[in-house]
Amino acid sequence: MRVAAEQAVDLIVLGVHGRGAVDLAMFGSVTHHVVRHASSPVLAVRVDAGAGARESR
């Protein structure tokens, strides 16, 4: 968040690993903190654990 503020970024993008129903109900602590305190808009993108393996084929 410090670097985003210093660089005056337009958007912060975070990858979120959803691991189950509880994780779907609440973001992880880092994502939650950034969403609540960042001075820029935040886009949280759910990351599929197998996506990297499929893309490299």
C-alpha positions as CSV (number, residue, x, y, z in Angstrom):
1,M,0.0,0.0,0.0
2,R,2.9,2.3,0.7
3,V,4.3,1.8,-2.8
4,A,0.9,2.2,-4.4
5,A,0.4,5.5,-2.6
6,E,3.9,6.7,-3.5
7,Q,3.4,5.8,-7.2
8,A,-0.2,7.1,-7.2
9,V,-1.4,3.9,-8.8
10,D,-4.9,3.8,-10.2
11,L,-5.7,0.3,-9.1
12,I,-4.3,-2.4,-6.8
13,V,-4.9,-6.0,-8.0
14,L,-4.6,-8.9,-5.6
15,G,-4.8,-12.6,-6.2
16,V,-7.1,-14.4,-3.7
17,H,-6.8,-18.1,-3.1
18,G,-10.3,-19.5,-2.3
19,R,-9.9,-22.7,-0.3
20,G,-13.4,-23.4,0.9
21,A,-16.7,-22.0,2.1
22,V,-15.2,-20.1,4.9
23,D,-12.7,-18.4,2.6
24,L,-15.4,-17.5,0.2
25,A,-17.3,-15.7,3.0
26,M,-14.3,-13.7,4.1
27,F,-11.0,-12.6,2.4
28,G,-7.7,-13.5,3.9
29,S,-6.2,-11.1,6.4
30,V,-3.8,-9.4,4.0
31,T,-6.5,-8.9,1.3
32,H,-9.0,-7.7,3.9
33,H,-6.5,-5.2,5.3
34,V,-5.6,-3.8,1.8
35,V,-9.3,-3.5,0.8
36,R,-10.1,-1.6,4.0
37,H,-7.1,0.7,4.1
38,A,-5.8,1.3,0.6
39,S,-6.1,4.8,-0.9
40,S,-6.6,3.3,-4.4
41,P,-9.4,1.0,-5.6
42,V,-8.7,-2.7,-5.0
43,L,-9.6,-5.6,-7.4
44,A,-9.4,-9.0,-5.7
45,V,-9.2,-11.8,-8.2
46,R,-9.9,-15.4,-7.2
47,V,-6.9,-17.5,-8.4
48,D,-7.6,-21.1,-9.5
49,A,-4.8,-23.3,-8.0
50,G,-4.5,-25.3,-11.2
51,A,-4.6,-22.4,-13.6
52,G,-0.8,-22.2,-14.0
53,A,-0.4,-25.8,-14.9
54,R,-3.2,-25.6,-17.6
55,E,-1.7,-22.4,-19.1
56,S,1.8,-23.9,-19.5
57,R,0.6,-26.8,-21.6
